[in-house]
Amino acid sequence: MNTNTPMQQQQMRRATYLAVAAATLLIVIKLIAYLLSGSVSILSSLIDSIVDLFASGINLFAVAIALQPPDREHRFGHGKAEPIAGLAQAMFISGSAVFLVIEAASRLLRPEPIQHAGVGIGVMVMSIAITILLVIYQRRVIAATGSVAISADSLHYRSDVLVGLGVIAALLLDSLLDWRWADPVIALIVAGYILYAAWQIGRQALDQLMDRELSDAERERIQQIVCGHAQVSDLHELRTRASGLSQFIQLHLVLQPEMTLHEAHHIAMQVQQDLQQAYPHADIIIHQDPADDSGDNAG
């Protein structure tokens, strides 16, 4: 299911293209800085940008598929393209982090002086500025579309700002105080962050692939919306899941048995409209039950 307007879809695609372009530019300038300086912390930032490019590239592909409308072979839409891509991202990110740990540990055991630290600092300041501009644009798109994929991508880029500041600190400590250990230690910290990001991405992807229920807070919100109707006695059989940009919500409304079919249908439509306002990308199915045939309220 895809409920985004053509304008929102265009914004989402533009955001993914911009993320790929920004990651490519950052890789080029950081590679130059690493070759000039030999700094392992700049290498860590370079690897992080390579991960960003891979993740943004997969994100671009996944969003393009997820935005496709349902068809005869995929009647629930193509939203699971995103978590499948997420698992691939998690594996690639983990491998990059392991490589970085090995490189940083080697440099920690055999410290080497950093060359052209000023160039490295200038490059990192430039990369932080580019990243901030990208994040500002992504936040505008997220506010307009509510895209889960772009929101996750933006979170990673926002964290890159902190990584960049850490690299600048390492270069300053090495060049001003001759603290050779600062460069590989900060690289190890970045590697730890990358592994944590991989774990987060992988967990979220598996949750969607395994049709995990929405959070308890979201389920409570759904129940409050439904039971906020005066003519709704209760609800049960609440089932929820997420798939890419979409959510799927199924529930049974408990209504008074003397209602006509027309009245019950009208109330169900009102409930559905209210839920649709709260969850604009949701596919909602509502079944009506008479109060004396509702069974256990296992919402």
Contacts in CASP RR format, 6 or more apart in sequence:
PFRMAT RR
TARGET T0000
AUTHOR 0000-0000-0000
METHOD contacts of the structure
MODEL  1
MNTNTPMQQQQMRRATYLAVAAATLLIVIKLIAYLLSGSVSILSSLIDSI
VDLFASGINLFAVAIALQPPDREHRFGHGKAEPIAGLAQAMFISGSAVFL
VIEAASRLLRPEPIQHAGVGIGVMVMSIAITILLVIYQRRVIAATGSVAI
SADSLHYRSDVLVGLGVIAALLLDSLLDWRWADPVIALIVAGYILYAAWQ
IGRQALDQLMDRELSDAERERIQQIVCGHAQVSDLHELRTRASGLSQFIQ
LHLVLQPEMTLHEAHHIAMQVQQDLQQAYPHADIIIHQDPADDSGDNAG
1 70 0 8 1.000
1 76 0 8 1.000
1 77 0 8 1.000
1 246 0 8 1.000
1 248 0 8 1.000
1 281 0 8 1.000
1 283 0 8 1.000
2 9 0 8 1.000
2 66 0 8 1.000
2 67 0 8 1.000
2 68 0 8 1.000
2 69 0 8 1.000
2 70 0 8 1.000
2 77 0 8 1.000
2 245 0 8 1.000
2 246 0 8 1.000
2 281 0 8 1.000
3 246 0 8 1.000
3 280 0 8 1.000
3 281 0 8 1.000
4 12 0 8 1.000
4 67 0 8 1.000
4 145 0 8 1.000
4 245 0 8 1.000
4 281 0 8 1.000
8 144 0 8 1.000
8 145 0 8 1.000
9 67 0 8 1.000
11 141 0 8 1.000
11 144 0 8 1.000
11 145 0 8 1.000
12 63 0 8 1.000
12 67 0 8 1.000
12 141 0 8 1.000
12 145 0 8 1.000
12 147 0 8 1.000
12 149 0 8 1.000
12 150 0 8 1.000
13 60 0 8 1.000
13 63 0 8 1.000
13 64 0 8 1.000
13 67 0 8 1.000
14 141 0 8 1.000
15 137 0 8 1.000
15 138 0 8 1.000
15 141 0 8 1.000
15 147 0 8 1.000
15 150 0 8 1.000
15 153 0 8 1.000
16 56 0 8 1.000
16 57 0 8 1.000
16 59 0 8 1.000
16 60 0 8 1.000
16 63 0 8 1.000
16 64 0 8 1.000
16 150 0 8 1.000
16 153 0 8 1.000
17 60 0 8 1.000
18 134 0 8 1.000
18 137 0 8 1.000
19 52 0 8 1.000
19 56 0 8 1.000
19 57 0 8 1.000
19 59 0 8 1.000
19 60 0 8 1.000
19 134 0 8 1.000
19 138 0 8 1.000
19 153 0 8 1.000
19 157 0 8 1.000
20 53 0 8 1.000
20 56 0 8 1.000
20 57 0 8 1.000
20 60 0 8 1.000
22 130 0 8 1.000
22 131 0 8 1.000
22 134 0 8 1.000
23 49 0 8 1.000
23 52 0 8 1.000
23 53 0 8 1.000
23 56 0 8 1.000
24 53 0 8 1.000
25 130 0 8 1.000
26 49 0 8 1.000
26 52 0 8 1.000
26 127 0 8 1.000
26 130 0 8 1.000
26 131 0 8 1.000
27 46 0 8 1.000
27 49 0 8 1.000
27 50 0 8 1.000
27 53 0 8 1.000
29 123 0 8 1.000
29 126 0 8 1.000
29 127 0 8 1.000
30 42 0 8 1.000
30 45 0 8 1.000
30 46 0 8 1.000
30 49 0 8 1.000
30 123 0 8 1.000
30 127 0 8 1.000
31 46 0 8 1.000
32 123 0 8 1.000
33 39 0 8 1.000
33 42 0 8 1.000
33 46 0 8 1.000
33 116 0 8 1.000
33 119 0 8 1.000
33 120 0 8 1.000
33 122 0 8 1.000
33 123 0 8 1.000
33 124 0 8 1.000
34 42 0 8 1.000
34 43 0 8 1.000
34 46 0 8 1.000
36 115 0 8 1.000
36 116 0 8 1.000
36 119 0 8 1.000
36 120 0 8 1.000
37 114 0 8 1.000
37 115 0 8 1.000
37 116 0 8 1.000
37 117 0 8 1.000
37 119 0 8 1.000
37 120 0 8 1.000
37 171 0 8 1.000
38 112 0 8 1.000
38 114 0 8 1.000
38 115 0 8 1.000
39 114 0 8 1.000
39 117 0 8 1.000
39 120 0 8 1.000
39 167 0 8 1.000
39 170 0 8 1.000
39 171 0 8 1.000
39 174 0 8 1.000
39 183 0 8 1.000
40 103 0 8 1.000
40 104 0 8 1.000
40 107 0 8 1.000
40 183 0 8 1.000
40 184 0 8 1.000
40 187 0 8 1.000
41 166 0 8 1.000
41 167 0 8 1.000
41 170 0 8 1.000
41 171 0 8 1.000
41 182 0 8 1.000
41 183 0 8 1.000
41 184 0 8 1.000
41 186 0 8 1.000
41 187 0 8 1.000
41 190 0 8 1.000
42 120 0 8 1.000
42 123 0 8 1.000
42 124 0 8 1.000
42 167 0 8 1.000
42 171 0 8 1.000
43 100 0 8 1.000
43 103 0 8 1.000
43 187 0 8 1.000
44 100 0 8 1.000
44 104 0 8 1.000
44 163 0 8 1.000
44 167 0 8 1.000
44 186 0 8 1.000
44 187 0 8 1.000
44 190 0 8 1.000
44 191 0 8 1.000
45 124 0 8 1.000
45 127 0 8 1.000
45 160 0 8 1.000
45 163 0 8 1.000
45 164 0 8 1.000
45 167 0 8 1.000
45 190 0 8 1.000
47 96 0 8 1.000
47 99 0 8 1.000
47 100 0 8 1.000
47 194 0 8 1.000
48 160 0 8 1.000
48 163 0 8 1.000
48 190 0 8 1.000
48 194 0 8 1.000
49 127 0 8 1.000
49 160 0 8 1.000
50 96 0 8 1.000
51 92 0 8 1.000
51 93 0 8 1.000
51 96 0 8 1.000
51 194 0 8 1.000
52 156 0 8 1.000
52 157 0 8 1.000
52 160 0 8 1.000
54 89 0 8 1.000
54 92 0 8 1.000
54 93 0 8 1.000
55 89 0 8 1.000
55 92 0 8 1.000
55 93 0 8 1.000
55 153 0 8 1.000
55 156 0 8 1.000
55 201 0 8 1.000
56 153 0 8 1.000
58 85 0 8 1.000
58 86 0 8 1.000
58 88 0 8 1.000
58 89 0 8 1.000
59 85 0 8 1.000
59 149 0 8 1.000
59 150 0 8 1.000
59 152 0 8 1.000
59 153 0 8 1.000
61 81 0 8 1.000
61 85 0 8 1.000
62 81 0 8 1.000
62 82 0 8 1.000
62 84 0 8 1.000
62 85 0 8 1.000
62 86 0 8 1.000
62 149 0 8 1.000
63 82 0 8 1.000
63 147 0 8 1.000
63 149 0 8 1.000
63 150 0 8 1.000
65 78 0 8 1.000
65 79 0 8 1.000
65 81 0 8 1.000
66 78 0 8 1.000
66 79 0 8 1.000
66 81 0 8 1.000
66 82 0 8 1.000
66 149 0 8 1.000
66 244 0 8 1.000
66 245 0 8 1.000
67 78 0 8 1.000
67 245 0 8 1.000
68 77 0 8 1.000
68 78 0 8 1.000
69 77 0 8 1.000
70 76 0 8 1.000
70 77 0 8 1.000
70 78 0 8 1.000
71 77 0 8 1.000
76 243 0 8 1.000
76 248 0 8 1.000
76 283 0 8 1.000
77 243 0 8 1.000
77 246 0 8 1.000
79 243 0 8 1.000
79 244 0 8 1.000
79 245 0 8 1.000
79 246 0 8 1.000
80 208 0 8 1.000
80 209 0 8 1.000
80 243 0 8 1.000
80 244 0 8 1.000
81 244 0 8 1.000
82 148 0 8 1.000
82 149 0 8 1.000
82 205 0 8 1.000
82 208 0 8 1.000
82 244 0 8 1.000
82 245 0 8 1.000
83 204 0 8 1.000
83 205 0 8 1.000
83 206 0 8 1.000
83 207 0 8 1.000
83 208 0 8 1.000
83 209 0 8 1.000
83 243 0 8 1.000
83 244 0 8 1.000
84 205 0 8 1.000
84 209 0 8 1.000
85 205 0 8 1.000
86 201 0 8 1.000
86 202 0 8 1.000
86 204 0 8 1.000
86 205 0 8 1.000
87 202 0 8 1.000
87 205 0 8 1.000
87 206 0 8 1.000
87 209 0 8 1.000
89 198 0 8 1.000
89 201 0 8 1.000
89 202 0 8 1.000
89 205 0 8 1.000
90 198 0 8 1.000
90 199 0 8 1.000
90 201 0 8 1.000
90 202 0 8 1.000
90 205 0 8 1.000
91 198 0 8 1.000
93 194 0 8 1.000
93 195 0 8 1.000
93 197 0 8 1.000
93 198 0 8 1.000
93 201 0 8 1.000
94 195 0 8 1.000
94 198 0 8 1.000
96 194 0 8 1.000
97 191 0 8 1.000
97 192 0 8 1.000
97 194 0 8 1.000
97 195 0 8 1.000
97 198 0 8 1.000
100 187 0 8 1.000
100 188 0 8 1.000
100 190 0 8 1.000
100 191 0 8 1.000
100 194 0 8 1.000
101 188 0 8 1.000
101 191 0 8 1.000
101 192 0 8 1.000
103 187 0 8 1.000
104 184 0 8 1.000
104 185 0 8 1.000
104 187 0 8 1.000
104 188 0 8 1.000
104 191 0 8 1.000
105 184 0 8 1.000
105 188 0 8 1.000
107 183 0 8 1.000
107 184 0 8 1.000
107 187 0 8 1.000
108 181 0 8 1.000
108 184 0 8 1.000
108 185 0 8 1.000
108 188 0 8 1.000
111 180 0 8 1.000
111 181 0 8 1.000
111 183 0 8 1.000
111 184 0 8 1.000
112 180 0 8 1.000
113 174 0 8 1.000
113 180 0 8 1.000
114 171 0 8 1.000
114 174 0 8 1.000
114 175 0 8 1.000
114 183 0 8 1.000
117 171 0 8 1.000
117 172 0 8 1.000
117 174 0 8 1.000
117 175 0 8 1.000
118 171 0 8 1.000
118 175 0 8 1.000
120 171 0 8 1.000
121 168 0 8 1.000
121 171 0 8 1.000
121 172 0 8 1.000
124 164 0 8 1.000
124 167 0 8 1.000
124 168 0 8 1.000
124 171 0 8 1.000
125 168 0 8 1.000
127 160 0 8 1.000
127 164 0 8 1.000
128 161 0 8 1.000
128 164 0 8 1.000
128 165 0 8 1.000
131 157 0 8 1.000
131 160 0 8 1.000
131 161 0 8 1.000
132 161 0 8 1.000
134 157 0 8 1.000
135 154 0 8 1.000
135 157 0 8 1.000
135 158 0 8 1.000
135 161 0 8 1.000
138 150 0 8 1.000
138 153 0 8 1.000
138 154 0 8 1.000
138 157 0 8 1.000
139 154 0 8 1.000
141 147 0 8 1.000
141 150 0 8 1.000
142 150 0 8 1.000
142 151 0 8 1.000
142 154 0 8 1.000
146 245 0 8 1.000
146 281 0 8 1.000
147 245 0 8 1.000
148 242 0 8 1.000
148 244 0 8 1.000
148 245 0 8 1.000
149 244 0 8 1.000
149 245 0 8 1.000
152 201 0 8 1.000
152 204 0 8 1.000
156 197 0 8 1.000
159 193 0 8 1.000
159 197 0 8 1.000
163 190 0 8 1.000
163 193 0 8 1.000
166 186 0 8 1.000
166 189 0 8 1.000
166 190 0 8 1.000
167 186 0 8 1.000
167 190 0 8 1.000
169 182 0 8 1.000
169 186 0 8 1.000
170 182 0 8 1.000
170 183 0 8 1.000
170 185 0 8 1.000
170 186 0 8 1.000
170 187 0 8 1.000
171 183 0 8 1.000
173 179 0 8 1.000
173 182 0 8 1.000
173 183 0 8 1.000
174 180 0 8 1.000
174 182 0 8 1.000
174 183 0 8 1.000
207 242 0 8 1.000
208 241 0 8 1.000
208 242 0 8 1.000
208 243 0 8 1.000
208 244 0 8 1.000
211 241 0 8 1.000
212 241 0 8 1.000
212 242 0 8 1.000
213 219 0 8 1.000
213 239 0 8 1.000
213 240 0 8 1.000
213 241 0 8 1.000
214 222 0 8 1.000
214 240 0 8 1.000
214 241 0 8 1.000
214 242 0 8 1.000
214 247 0 8 1.000
218 240 0 8 1.000
219 238 0 8 1.000
219 240 0 8 1.000
219 299 0 8 1.000
221 278 0 8 1.000
222 238 0 8 1.000
222 240 0 8 1.000
222 249 0 8 1.000
222 251 0 8 1.000
222 275 0 8 1.000
222 278 0 8 1.000
223 235 0 8 1.000
223 238 0 8 1.000
223 299 0 8 1.000
225 271 0 8 1.000
225 274 0 8 1.000
225 275 0 8 1.000
225 278 0 8 1.000
226 232 0 8 1.000
226 235 0 8 1.000
226 251 0 8 1.000
226 253 0 8 1.000
226 271 0 8 1.000
226 274 0 8 1.000
226 275 0 8 1.000
227 234 0 8 1.000
227 235 0 8 1.000
229 267 0 8 1.000
229 270 0 8 1.000
229 271 0 8 1.000
229 274 0 8 1.000
231 255 0 8 1.000
231 256 0 8 1.000
231 259 0 8 1.000
231 267 0 8 1.000
232 253 0 8 1.000
232 254 0 8 1.000
232 255 0 8 1.000
232 267 0 8 1.000
232 271 0 8 1.000
233 254 0 8 1.000
233 255 0 8 1.000
233 256 0 8 1.000
233 291 0 8 1.000
233 294 0 8 1.000
234 254 0 8 1.000
234 291 0 8 1.000
234 294 0 8 1.000
234 297 0 8 1.000
235 251 0 8 1.000
235 252 0 8 1.000
235 253 0 8 1.000
235 254 0 8 1.000
235 297 0 8 1.000
235 299 0 8 1.000
236 251 0 8 1.000
236 252 0 8 1.000
236 254 0 8 1.000
236 289 0 8 1.000
236 294 0 8 1.000
236 295 0 8 1.000
236 296 0 8 1.000
236 297 0 8 1.000
236 298 0 8 1.000
236 299 0 8 1.000
237 250 0 8 1.000
237 251 0 8 1.000
237 252 0 8 1.000
237 287 0 8 1.000
237 298 0 8 1.000
237 299 0 8 1.000
238 249 0 8 1.000
238 250 0 8 1.000
238 251 0 8 1.000
238 299 0 8 1.000
239 248 0 8 1.000
239 249 0 8 1.000
239 250 0 8 1.000
239 251 0 8 1.000
240 247 0 8 1.000
240 248 0 8 1.000
240 249 0 8 1.000
240 250 0 8 1.000
241 247 0 8 1.000
241 248 0 8 1.000
242 248 0 8 1.000
245 281 0 8 1.000
246 281 0 8 1.000
246 282 0 8 1.000
246 283 0 8 1.000
247 279 0 8 1.000
247 281 0 8 1.000
247 282 0 8 1.000
247 283 0 8 1.000
248 282 0 8 1.000
248 283 0 8 1.000
248 285 0 8 1.000
249 275 0 8 1.000
249 279 0 8 1.000
249 282 0 8 1.000
249 283 0 8 1.000
249 284 0 8 1.000
249 285 0 8 1.000
250 284 0 8 1.000
250 285 0 8 1.000
250 286 0 8 1.000
250 287 0 8 1.000
251 285 0 8 1.000
251 286 0 8 1.000
251 287 0 8 1.000
251 299 0 8 1.000
252 286 0 8 1.000
252 287 0 8 1.000
252 288 0 8 1.000
252 289 0 8 1.000
252 294 0 8 1.000
253 264 0 8 1.000
253 267 0 8 1.000
253 268 0 8 1.000
253 271 0 8 1.000
253 286 0 8 1.000
253 287 0 8 1.000
253 288 0 8 1.000
253 289 0 8 1.000
254 289 0 8 1.000
254 290 0 8 1.000
254 291 0 8 1.000
254 294 0 8 1.000
254 297 0 8 1.000
255 264 0 8 1.000
255 267 0 8 1.000
255 288 0 8 1.000
255 289 0 8 1.000
255 290 0 8 1.000
255 291 0 8 1.000
256 290 0 8 1.000
256 291 0 8 1.000
257 290 0 8 1.000
257 291 0 8 1.000
257 292 0 8 1.000
257 293 0 8 1.000
259 267 0 8 1.000
264 288 0 8 1.000
265 288 0 8 1.000
267 288 0 8 1.000
268 286 0 8 1.000
268 288 0 8 1.000
271 286 0 8 1.000
272 284 0 8 1.000
272 286 0 8 1.000
275 282 0 8 1.000
275 284 0 8 1.000
276 282 0 8 1.000
276 284 0 8 1.000
289 295 0 8 1.000
END
